Amino acid sequence: MKESHSRLLKQFADMAADGQFGDSIKKAQNEYDQLPSGIAILLKFVLDFWEEISKKNDELSQIRNLSCQLLIVAYREAKKRDPEIAQSLINSFTIDYPGVPESTLLPRWCSLAQASLTMREVAQSKNRLMVWQQACKQFQAYNEFLNGLLAYLIILWRTKEGRPVTTNVFDTTYTNKLNQFSSLTGGEDGAFYLFCRLARPKIRNAIAHETIWLDADENKVRYEEGRHPRTEHEMDLIEFMGLAAAGSHLAQSYLAAIAVIAIMEDEYELGTKVLPPQLVKVFEFQTGKA
């Protein structure tokens, strides 16, 4: 565990120094540069993450809070049966799942973070086409990230339920992963409803195949699926933009979750004293550490 946490700390330090965690951390870049290497970097990231949630306390902030807590829950529940498999969630940022090359989430995370930061820069543009194009990139980026993350969550939740685990889930389609995860957790009516509602494999595929377009007159997003014949679908533009905005927050929520887990596992007393009590409570619930 210590070795994987060292990798995590190094990656955090490098990315914090580059300002890749968003505007608030770009402004605090000098503070990150002055931090000693180690747990302090993870701790500052979580505290910054929580401060932003507490200040705004809007719908998007609640999405960030909930998605962070859900990832902690997935780790917590899997650990009760198999700590090594649970550890794969922390490792997922920088290390491939055992036996599955290129399964690390770092490249997908970087794409999502970059798309989200770019979207912020163009959001106020009067160029509607540029905003639409960047919204599509952000929508695709968060779905690609979810596509990778769901494989880990399926393995963790199957472990929690005492079911057999197979790495074949990494090779299956995004739609299949979503169906598996929904079946395991109750879908949009279950505890992990947020991830199920955000996941939109059909639209992600349409963006990838350029079979999606903006109907500006009707304020609709129209897209096609299938080949022969193709089926056309539509979505309100407001809903599309809302999903893109909500999905962008997965980047920071994911890092905050694995940072909380790393701190609580390696520096338990420090974590309970300094981390946000709500996140500590989620981690401790029925783990034996409370």
C-alpha positions as CSV (number, residue, x, y, z in Angstrom):
1,M,0.0,0.0,0.0
2,K,2.8,2.4,0.9
3,E,4.4,2.1,-2.6
4,S,1.1,2.8,-4.4
5,H,0.5,5.8,-2.1
6,S,4.0,7.1,-3.0
7,R,3.0,7.0,-6.7
8,L,-0.2,8.7,-5.9
9,L,1.5,11.5,-3.9
10,K,4.1,12.1,-6.7
11,Q,1.4,12.3,-9.3
12,F,-0.6,14.7,-7.1
13,A,2.4,16.9,-6.5
14,D,3.3,17.1,-10.2
15,M,-0.3,17.8,-11.3
16,A,-0.9,20.3,-8.5
17,A,2.3,22.2,-9.5
18,D,1.0,22.3,-13.1
19,G,-2.3,23.7,-11.9
20,Q,-4.3,20.8,-13.3
21,F,-6.8,20.7,-10.5
22,G,-8.8,23.8,-11.6
23,D,-8.8,27.5,-11.1
24,S,-8.8,27.5,-7.3
25,I,-5.7,25.4,-7.2
26,K,-4.0,27.2,-10.0
27,K,-4.2,30.3,-7.7
28,A,-2.8,28.3,-4.8
29,Q,0.1,26.9,-6.9
30,N,2.7,28.5,-4.7
31,E,1.1,27.0,-1.6
32,Y,1.4,23.5,-3.2
33,D,5.0,24.2,-4.1
34,Q,5.9,24.9,-0.5
35,L,4.2,21.8,0.9
36,P,6.5,19.0,2.1
37,S,6.1,15.9,-0.1
38,G,3.8,13.3,1.4
39,I,0.4,13.2,3.0
40,A,0.2,17.0,3.2
41,I,-0.4,17.3,-0.5
42,L,-3.4,14.9,-0.4
43,L,-4.7,16.7,2.7
44,K,-4.6,20.1,1.1
45,F,-6.4,18.8,-2.0
46,V,-9.2,17.4,0.1
47,L,-9.6,20.5,2.2
48,D,-9.6,22.7,-0.9
49,F,-12.2,20.4,-2.5
50,W,-14.4,20.5,0.6
51,E,-14.1,24.3,1.0
52,E,-15.3,24.9,-2.5
53,I,-18.3,22.6,-1.8
54,S,-19.1,24.4,1.4
55,K,-18.9,27.9,0.0
56,K,-21.1,27.3,-3.0
57,N,-23.5,24.6,-1.7
58,D,-25.3,24.5,-5.0
59,E,-26.6,21.6,-7.1
60,L,-23.2,21.0,-8.8
61,S,-21.4,21.1,-5.4
62,Q,-23.8,18.4,-4.1
63,I,-23.0,16.3,-7.1
64,R,-19.3,16.6,-6.3
65,N,-20.0,15.7,-2.7
66,L,-22.2,12.7,-3.5
67,S,-19.9,11.2,-6.1
68,C,-16.9,11.5,-3.8
69,Q,-18.9,9.7,-1.0
70,L,-20.1,7.0,-3.3
71,L,-16.5,6.1,-4.3
72,I,-15.5,6.0,-0.6
73,V,-18.4,3.7,0.0
74,A,-17.4,1.4,-2.8
75,Y,-13.9,1.1,-1.4
76,R,-15.2,0.6,2.2
77,E,-17.6,-2.2,1.3
78,A,-15.2,-4.1,-0.9
79,K,-12.5,-3.9,1.8
80,K,-14.6,-5.8,4.2
81,R,-14.3,-8.9,2.0
82,D,-11.0,-8.3,0.1
83,P,-8.7,-5.4,1.0
84,E,-6.4,-6.1,-2.0
85,I,-9.2,-5.7,-4.5
86,A,-10.4,-2.6,-2.6
87,Q,-6.9,-1.2,-3.0
88,S,-7.3,-1.3,-6.8
89,L,-9.5,1.8,-6.6
90,I,-6.6,3.8,-5.1
91,N,-4.2,2.3,-7.5
92,S,-6.5,3.0,-10.5
93,F,-5.1,6.6,-10.8
94,T,-1.6,5.6,-11.6
95,I,-1.4,1.8,-11.8
96,D,-3.2,-0.7,-14.2
97,Y,-5.5,-3.3,-12.7
98,P,-3.5,-6.5,-12.3
99,G,-3.4,-8.3,-15.7
100,V,-5.2,-5.5,-17.5
101,P,-2.8,-3.3,-19.5
102,E,-3.8,0.3,-20.0
103,S,-6.6,0.2,-17.4
104,T,-5.2,3.0,-15.3
105,L,-7.6,6.0,-15.3
106,L,-4.9,8.7,-15.5
107,P,-5.1,9.3,-19.2
108,R,-9.0,9.5,-19.1
109,W,-8.8,11.7,-16.1
110,C,-6.3,14.1,-17.8
111,S,-8.6,14.3,-20.8
112,L,-11.6,15.1,-18.6
113,A,-9.7,17.7,-16.6
114,Q,-8.4,19.4,-19.7
115,A,-11.8,19.4,-21.4
116,S,-13.5,20.8,-18.3
117,L,-10.9,23.6,-17.9
118,T,-11.2,24.5,-21.6
119,M,-15.0,24.6,-21.3
120,R,-14.7,27.1,-18.5
121,E,-12.7,29.3,-20.8
122,V,-15.1,29.2,-23.7
123,A,-18.3,29.2,-21.8
124,Q,-18.7,32.9,-21.9
125,S,-17.9,33.1,-25.6
126,K,-20.4,34.6,-28.0
127,N,-19.3,32.0,-30.6
128,R,-22.1,29.5,-30.1
129,L,-20.5,26.9,-32.4
130,M,-17.3,26.9,-30.4
131,V,-19.2,26.5,-27.1
132,W,-21.2,23.6,-28.7
133,Q,-18.1,21.9,-29.9
134,Q,-16.3,22.1,-26.6
135,A,-19.5,20.9,-24.8
136,C,-19.4,17.8,-26.9
137,K,-15.7,17.2,-26.1
138,Q,-16.5,17.6,-22.4
139,F,-19.5,15.3,-22.6
140,Q,-17.4,12.6,-24.4
141,A,-14.5,13.0,-21.9
142,Y,-16.6,12.5,-18.8
143,N,-18.3,9.4,-20.4
144,E,-14.9,8.0,-21.3
145,F,-13.8,8.5,-17.7
146,L,-17.0,6.8,-16.4
147,N,-16.4,4.0,-18.9
148,G,-13.1,3.2,-17.3
149,L,-14.3,3.8,-13.7
150,L,-17.3,1.5,-14.0
151,A,-15.1,-1.5,-14.5
152,Y,-13.4,-0.9,-11.2
153,L,-16.8,-0.2,-9.5
154,I,-18.3,-3.4,-10.8
155,I,-15.3,-5.4,-9.5
156,L,-15.5,-3.7,-6.1
157,W,-19.3,-4.2,-5.8
158,R,-19.2,-7.8,-6.9
159,T,-16.5,-8.3,-4.3
160,K,-18.8,-6.6,-1.7
161,E,-21.6,-9.1,-2.6
162,G,-19.3,-12.1,-2.5
163,R,-19.7,-12.7,-6.3
164,P,-16.9,-14.0,-8.6
165,V,-14.7,-11.3,-10.1
166,T,-13.4,-11.3,-13.6
167,T,-11.2,-8.8,-15.5
168,N,-13.3,-9.4,-18.6
169,V,-15.4,-6.4,-17.5
170,F,-12.6,-4.1,-18.7
171,D,-13.0,-5.4,-22.3
172,T,-16.7,-5.2,-22.5
173,T,-18.6,-2.2,-24.0
174,Y,-19.6,0.9,-22.1
175,T,-23.3,-0.1,-22.5
176,N,-22.6,-3.5,-21.1
177,K,-20.7,-2.1,-18.1
178,L,-23.6,0.3,-17.4
179,N,-26.1,-2.6,-17.5
180,Q,-24.0,-4.7,-15.2
181,F,-23.5,-1.9,-12.7
182,S,-27.2,-1.0,-12.8
183,S,-28.1,-4.6,-12.2
184,L,-25.7,-4.8,-9.3
185,T,-26.7,-1.6,-7.6
186,G,-30.4,-0.9,-8.5
187,G,-29.7,1.5,-11.3
188,E,-31.3,4.9,-11.1
189,D,-33.3,3.7,-8.1
190,G,-30.3,2.5,-6.2
191,A,-27.6,4.1,-4.1
192,F,-25.3,4.7,-7.1
193,Y,-28.1,6.4,-9.1
194,L,-25.9,9.4,-9.9
195,F,-23.4,7.4,-11.9
196,C,-26.2,5.6,-13.7
197,R,-27.9,8.9,-14.6
198,L,-24.7,10.5,-15.8
199,A,-23.6,7.6,-18.0
200,R,-24.8,8.1,-21.6
201,P,-23.1,5.6,-23.9
202,K,-25.4,6.2,-26.9
203,I,-24.6,10.0,-27.0
204,R,-20.9,9.2,-26.3
205,N,-20.9,6.9,-29.3
206,A,-22.7,9.5,-31.4
207,I,-20.1,12.1,-30.6
208,A,-17.3,9.7,-31.4
209,H,-18.9,8.9,-34.8
210,E,-20.0,12.5,-35.5
211,T,-23.6,11.5,-35.8
212,I,-24.8,14.3,-33.4
213,W,-25.8,17.8,-34.2
214,L,-27.3,21.0,-32.6
215,D,-30.7,22.0,-33.8
216,A,-30.4,25.7,-32.8
217,D,-33.9,26.6,-33.9
218,E,-35.5,24.1,-31.6
219,N,-32.8,24.2,-28.9
220,K,-32.5,20.4,-29.3
221,V,-29.5,18.0,-29.5
222,R,-30.2,15.4,-32.1
223,Y,-28.2,12.2,-32.5
224,E,-28.3,8.9,-34.3
225,E,-27.5,5.3,-33.3
226,G,-27.2,2.1,-35.2
227,R,-26.2,1.6,-38.8
228,H,-28.9,0.1,-41.0
229,P,-31.3,1.7,-40.4
230,R,-30.2,4.5,-38.0
231,T,-32.5,5.7,-35.3
232,E,-32.7,9.4,-34.5
233,H,-33.1,10.6,-30.9
234,E,-33.3,14.0,-29.4
235,M,-32.5,15.7,-26.1
236,D,-33.2,19.2,-24.8
237,L,-30.1,21.4,-25.1
238,I,-30.4,22.5,-21.5
239,E,-30.3,18.8,-20.4
240,F,-27.3,18.1,-22.5
241,M,-25.3,21.1,-21.2
242,G,-26.4,20.2,-17.6
243,L,-25.1,16.7,-18.0
244,A,-21.8,18.0,-19.4
245,A,-21.4,20.4,-16.5
246,A,-22.3,17.7,-13.9
247,G,-20.0,15.1,-15.5
248,S,-17.0,17.5,-15.4
249,H,-17.1,17.4,-11.6
250,L,-16.2,13.7,-11.6
251,A,-12.5,14.6,-12.0
252,Q,-12.1,16.3,-8.7
253,S,-14.5,14.0,-6.8
254,Y,-12.6,11.0,-7.8
255,L,-9.2,12.4,-6.7
256,A,-10.8,13.6,-3.4
257,A,-12.2,10.2,-2.7
258,I,-8.9,8.3,-3.2
259,A,-7.0,11.0,-1.3
260,V,-9.4,10.6,1.7
261,I,-9.0,6.8,1.6
262,A,-5.2,7.1,1.4
263,I,-5.1,9.5,4.4
264,M,-7.4,7.5,6.5
265,E,-5.6,4.2,5.8
266,D,-2.1,5.6,6.4
267,E,-2.6,8.5,8.8
268,Y,-5.8,7.6,10.6
269,E,-5.5,9.9,13.6
270,L,-4.5,12.8,11.4
271,G,-7.4,12.1,9.1
272,T,-10.0,12.0,11.9
273,K,-8.8,15.3,13.2
274,V,-8.4,17.3,10.0
275,L,-10.5,15.8,7.2
276,P,-14.1,17.0,6.8
277,P,-16.1,15.0,9.4
278,Q,-18.8,14.0,6.9
279,L,-16.2,12.2,4.7
280,V,-14.5,10.6,7.8
281,K,-17.9,9.3,8.9
282,V,-18.6,7.8,5.5
283,F,-15.2,6.0,5.6
284,E,-15.6,4.8,9.2
285,F,-19.1,3.5,8.9
286,Q,-19.0,-0.2,10.0
287,T,-15.3,-0.5,9.1
288,G,-14.2,-1.2,12.7
289,K,-12.3,2.1,12.8
290,A,-15.1,4.1,14.3
